[in-house]
Amino acid sequence: MAIEESNFIVVSNPIWINNNEFAFRSFEDELYIANNENSIEMIAEGVVDFKTR
């Protein structure tokens, strides 16, 4: 998985979401989605906290 090779994830609170994806915040306060196809996509900037439903 691509996320295992990255070094910009904030270790606290990555959140699993549907379809084997999960969301996490980077050290630069950006929100990303990662999946099993070895892709990581930035979806927001300036994120302090986030929640999923």
Contacts in CASP RR format, 6 or more apart in sequence:
PFRMAT RR
TARGET T0000
AUTHOR 0000-0000-0000
METHOD contacts of the structure
MODEL  1
MAIEESNFIVVSNPIWINNNEFAFRSFEDELYIANNENSIEMIAEGVVDF
KTR
1 34 0 8 1.000
1 36 0 8 1.000
1 38 0 8 1.000
2 34 0 8 1.000
2 38 0 8 1.000
2 39 0 8 1.000
2 40 0 8 1.000
3 9 0 8 1.000
3 14 0 8 1.000
3 22 0 8 1.000
3 24 0 8 1.000
3 34 0 8 1.000
3 40 0 8 1.000
6 40 0 8 1.000
8 26 0 8 1.000
8 27 0 8 1.000
8 28 0 8 1.000
9 24 0 8 1.000
9 25 0 8 1.000
9 26 0 8 1.000
9 32 0 8 1.000
10 24 0 8 1.000
10 25 0 8 1.000
10 26 0 8 1.000
10 27 0 8 1.000
13 24 0 8 1.000
13 25 0 8 1.000
14 22 0 8 1.000
14 23 0 8 1.000
14 24 0 8 1.000
15 22 0 8 1.000
15 23 0 8 1.000
15 24 0 8 1.000
15 50 0 8 1.000
15 51 0 8 1.000
15 52 0 8 1.000
16 22 0 8 1.000
17 23 0 8 1.000
17 33 0 8 1.000
17 52 0 8 1.000
19 35 0 8 1.000
20 35 0 8 1.000
20 36 0 8 1.000
21 33 0 8 1.000
21 34 0 8 1.000
21 35 0 8 1.000
21 36 0 8 1.000
22 33 0 8 1.000
22 34 0 8 1.000
23 31 0 8 1.000
23 32 0 8 1.000
23 33 0 8 1.000
23 34 0 8 1.000
23 43 0 8 1.000
23 50 0 8 1.000
23 52 0 8 1.000
24 31 0 8 1.000
24 32 0 8 1.000
24 34 0 8 1.000
25 31 0 8 1.000
25 32 0 8 1.000
25 47 0 8 1.000
25 49 0 8 1.000
25 50 0 8 1.000
26 32 0 8 1.000
29 45 0 8 1.000
29 46 0 8 1.000
29 47 0 8 1.000
29 48 0 8 1.000
30 42 0 8 1.000
30 44 0 8 1.000
30 45 0 8 1.000
30 46 0 8 1.000
30 47 0 8 1.000
31 42 0 8 1.000
31 43 0 8 1.000
31 44 0 8 1.000
31 45 0 8 1.000
31 46 0 8 1.000
31 47 0 8 1.000
31 50 0 8 1.000
32 40 0 8 1.000
32 41 0 8 1.000
32 42 0 8 1.000
32 43 0 8 1.000
33 40 0 8 1.000
33 41 0 8 1.000
33 43 0 8 1.000
34 40 0 8 1.000
34 41 0 8 1.000
44 50 0 8 1.000
END
